[in-house]
Amino acid sequence: MGKRRDELKKLGHGKKGMGWVKDPKKAAYNKVYNKTTFGIILDIIGMILMTL
């Protein structure tokens, strides 16, 4: 049963990287967002820690 469930999940979500095919504008936005957001959060935390 688990194997069939996994196969059905794969059909619904597609393979990794399929976002570029389905919606390239959204995929490009998400790539930039995911690369920059974490860095900004670390910068803010670093500034707070430096002022202590």
N, CA, C and O atoms as a GROMACS GRO file, in nm:
protein
  208
    1MET      N    1   0.083  -0.120   0.000
    1MET     CA    2   0.000   0.000   0.000
    1MET      C    3   0.087   0.126   0.000
    1MET      O    4   0.055   0.224  -0.067
    2GLY      N    5   0.196   0.123   0.075
    2GLY     CA    6   0.282   0.241   0.083
    2GLY      C    7   0.346   0.275  -0.050
    2GLY      O    8   0.362   0.392  -0.083
    3LYS      N    9   0.383   0.173  -0.125
    3LYS     CA   10   0.447   0.195  -0.255
    3LYS      C   11   0.350   0.263  -0.351
    3LYS      O   12   0.389   0.355  -0.423
    4ARG      N   13   0.226   0.219  -0.352
    4ARG     CA   14   0.125   0.280  -0.439
    4ARG      C   15   0.099   0.424  -0.400
    4ARG      O   16   0.082   0.512  -0.485
    5ARG      N   17   0.095   0.449  -0.269
    5ARG     CA   18   0.071   0.585  -0.221
    5ARG      C   19   0.184   0.676  -0.266
    5ARG      O   20   0.160   0.790  -0.308
    6ASP      N   21   0.308   0.627  -0.257
    6ASP     CA   22   0.423   0.707  -0.300
    6ASP      C   23   0.417   0.735  -0.450
    6ASP      O   24   0.452   0.845  -0.494
    7GLU      N   25   0.374   0.637  -0.528
    7GLU     CA   26   0.363   0.658  -0.672
    7GLU      C   27   0.258   0.763  -0.704
    7GLU      O   28   0.277   0.845  -0.794
    8LEU      N   29   0.147   0.761  -0.632
    8LEU     CA   30   0.043   0.861  -0.654
    8LEU      C   31   0.091   1.001  -0.616
    8LEU      O   32   0.058   1.098  -0.683
    9LYS      N   33   0.169   1.010  -0.510
    9LYS     CA   34   0.223   1.140  -0.470
    9LYS      C   35   0.314   1.196  -0.578
    9LYS      O   36   0.308   1.315  -0.609
   10LYS      N   37   0.397   1.109  -0.636
   10LYS     CA   38   0.489   1.154  -0.742
   10LYS      C   39   0.412   1.206  -0.863
   10LYS      O   40   0.454   1.303  -0.926
   11LEU      N   41   0.301   1.142  -0.895
   11LEU     CA   42   0.221   1.187  -1.009
   11LEU      C   43   0.167   1.328  -0.986
   11LEU      O   44   0.163   1.409  -1.078
   12GLY      N   45   0.126   1.356  -0.864
   12GLY     CA   46   0.067   1.486  -0.834
   12GLY      C   47   0.168   1.598  -0.828
   12GLY      O   48   0.137   1.711  -0.866
   13HIS      N   49   0.288   1.570  -0.780
   13HIS     CA   50   0.385   1.676  -0.757
   13HIS      C   51   0.488   1.688  -0.867
   13HIS      O   52   0.545   1.795  -0.886
   14GLY      N   53   0.514   1.583  -0.938
   14GLY     CA   54   0.614   1.586  -1.044
   14GLY      C   55   0.754   1.571  -0.988
   14GLY      O   56   0.772   1.551  -0.868
   15LYS      N   57   0.851   1.580  -1.075
   15LYS     CA   58   0.990   1.563  -1.035
   15LYS      C   59   1.048   1.695  -0.988
   15LYS      O   60   0.993   1.802  -1.013
   16LYS      N   61   1.161   1.686  -0.920
   16LYS     CA   62   1.230   1.804  -0.874
   16LYS      C   63   1.270   1.890  -0.994
   16LYS      O   64   1.320   1.839  -1.094
   17GLY      N   65   1.247   2.020  -0.983
   17GLY     CA   66   1.283   2.110  -1.092
   17GLY      C   67   1.174   2.131  -1.195
   17GLY      O   68   1.194   2.204  -1.292
   18MET      N   69   1.058   2.068  -1.176
   18MET     CA   70   0.950   2.082  -1.274
   18MET      C   71   0.883   2.219  -1.267
   18MET      O   72   0.808   2.255  -1.358
   19GLY      N   73   0.909   2.295  -1.163
   19GLY     CA   74   0.852   2.428  -1.152
   19GLY      C   75   0.895   2.519  -1.266
   19GLY      O   76   0.819   2.606  -1.308
   20TRP      N   77   1.017   2.498  -1.316
   20TRP     CA   78   1.066   2.580  -1.427
   20TRP      C   79   0.985   2.554  -1.553
   20TRP      O   80   0.969   2.643  -1.636
   21VAL      N   81   0.932   2.433  -1.566
   21VAL     CA   82   0.853   2.400  -1.684
   21VAL      C   83   0.710   2.450  -1.668
   21VAL      O   84   0.654   2.508  -1.761
   22LYS      N   85   0.653   2.428  -1.550
   22LYS     CA   86   0.513   2.464  -1.528
   22LYS      C   87   0.493   2.614  -1.515
   22LYS      O   88   0.401   2.670  -1.575
   23ASP      N   89   0.578   2.681  -1.437
   23ASP     CA   90   0.561   2.824  -1.412
   23ASP      C   91   0.698   2.889  -1.391
   23ASP      O   92   0.741   2.907  -1.277
   24PRO      N   93   0.767   2.925  -1.500
   24PRO     CA   94   0.904   2.976  -1.488
   24PRO      C   95   0.914   3.106  -1.410
   24PRO      O   96   1.014   3.130  -1.342
   25LYS      N   97   0.813   3.191  -1.419
   25LYS     CA   98   0.817   3.319  -1.346
   25LYS      C   99   0.817   3.295  -1.195
   25LYS      O  100   0.895   3.355  -1.122
   26LYS      N  101   0.729   3.208  -1.151
   26LYS     CA  102   0.721   3.175  -1.008
   26LYS      C  103   0.847   3.104  -0.961
   26LYS      O  104   0.895   3.129  -0.850
   27ALA      N  105   0.902   3.014  -1.044
   27ALA     CA  106   1.022   2.941  -1.007
   27ALA      C  107   1.141   3.036  -0.992
   27ALA      O  108   1.222   3.020  -0.901
   28ALA      N  109   1.150   3.135  -1.081
   28ALA     CA  110   1.260   3.232  -1.073
   28ALA      C  111   1.246   3.316  -0.946
   28ALA      O  112   1.345   3.341  -0.878
   29TYR      N  113   1.124   3.360  -0.915
   29TYR     CA  114   1.100   3.438  -0.793
   29TYR      C  115   1.139   3.358  -0.670
   29TYR      O  116   1.207   3.409  -0.581
   30ASN      N  117   1.097   3.232  -0.664
   30ASN     CA  118   1.125   3.148  -0.548
   30ASN      C  119   1.275   3.124  -0.532
   30ASN      O  120   1.325   3.120  -0.420
   31LYS      N  121   1.346   3.108  -0.642
   31LYS     CA  122   1.490   3.084  -0.634
   31LYS      C  123   1.561   3.205  -0.573
   31LYS      O  124   1.645   3.190  -0.485
   32VAL      N  125   1.526   3.325  -0.620
   32VAL     CA  126   1.587   3.447  -0.566
   32VAL      C  127   1.547   3.466  -0.420
   32VAL      O  128   1.632   3.497  -0.336
   33TYR      N  129   1.420   3.447  -0.389
   33TYR     CA  130   1.370   3.464  -0.253
   33TYR      C  131   1.441   3.370  -0.156
   33TYR      O  132   1.485   3.412  -0.049
   34ASN      N  133   1.453   3.244  -0.194
   34ASN     CA  134   1.514   3.146  -0.105
   34ASN      C  135   1.664   3.170  -0.086
   34ASN      O  136   1.719   3.137   0.019
   35LYS      N  137   1.730   3.227  -0.186
   35LYS     CA  138   1.874   3.254  -0.173
   35LYS      C  139   1.900   3.378  -0.089
   35LYS      O  140   2.004   3.385  -0.023
   36THR      N  141   1.810   3.476  -0.089
   36THR     CA  142   1.836   3.602  -0.020
   36THR      C  143   1.776   3.610   0.120
   36THR      O  144   1.833   3.675   0.207
   37THR      N  145   1.665   3.546   0.143
   37THR     CA  146   1.594   3.561   0.270
   37THR      C  147   1.678   3.516   0.388
   37THR      O  148   1.687   3.586   0.489
   38PHE      N  149   1.740   3.400   0.379
   38PHE     CA  150   1.816   3.346   0.490
   38PHE      C  151   1.934   3.437   0.524
   38PHE      O  152   1.965   3.457   0.641
   39GLY      N  153   1.999   3.491   0.421
   39GLY     CA  154   2.112   3.580   0.443
   39GLY      C  155   2.072   3.708   0.515
   39GLY      O  156   2.145   3.756   0.601
   40ILE      N  157   1.958   3.763   0.480
   40ILE     CA  158   1.910   3.885   0.544
   40ILE      C  159   1.881   3.859   0.692
   40ILE      O  160   1.914   3.941   0.777
   41ILE      N  161   1.819   3.746   0.721
   41ILE     CA  162   1.788   3.712   0.860
   41ILE      C  163   1.916   3.700   0.942
   41ILE      O  164   1.924   3.749   1.054
   42LEU      N  165   2.018   3.635   0.884
   42LEU     CA  166   2.145   3.622   0.955
   42LEU      C  167   2.211   3.758   0.977
   42LEU      O  168   2.270   3.782   1.082
   43ASP      N  169   2.200   3.848   0.879
   43ASP     CA  170   2.256   3.982   0.894
   43ASP      C  171   2.189   4.058   1.009
   43ASP      O  172   2.256   4.124   1.088
   44ILE      N  173   2.059   4.048   1.018
   44ILE     CA  174   1.986   4.116   1.125
   44ILE      C  175   2.026   4.060   1.261
   44ILE      O  176   2.050   4.136   1.355
   45ILE      N  177   2.032   3.928   1.271
   45ILE     CA  178   2.072   3.866   1.398
   45ILE      C  179   2.216   3.907   1.434
   45ILE      O  180   2.245   3.936   1.550
   46GLY      N  181   2.302   3.910   1.335
   46GLY     CA  182   2.440   3.951   1.358
   46GLY      C  183   2.450   4.094   1.408
   46GLY      O  184   2.529   4.122   1.499
   47MET      N  185   2.372   4.185   1.352
   47MET     CA  186   2.373   4.325   1.398
   47MET      C  187   2.324   4.337   1.541
   47MET      O  188   2.378   4.414   1.620
   48ILE      N  189   2.220   4.260   1.574
   48ILE     CA  190   2.167   4.264   1.709
   48ILE      C  191   2.272   4.212   1.808
   48ILE      O  192   2.292   4.272   1.914
   49LEU      N  193   2.339   4.104   1.774
   49LEU     CA  194   2.438   4.048   1.863
   49LEU      C  195   2.559   4.139   1.879
   49LEU      O  196   2.620   4.143   1.986
   50MET      N  197   2.594   4.213   1.774
   50MET     CA  198   2.708   4.304   1.783
   50MET      C  199   2.681   4.423   1.874
   50MET      O  200   2.774   4.479   1.932
   51THR      N  201   2.554   4.462   1.888
   51THR     CA  202   2.522   4.577   1.971
   51THR      C  203   2.514   4.540   2.118
   51THR      O  204   2.512   4.629   2.203
   52LEU      N  205   2.511   4.413   2.150
   52LEU     CA  206   2.503   4.371   2.292
   52LEU      C  207   2.635   4.381   2.362
   52LEU      O  208   2.645   4.350   2.481
   0.00000   0.00000   0.00000
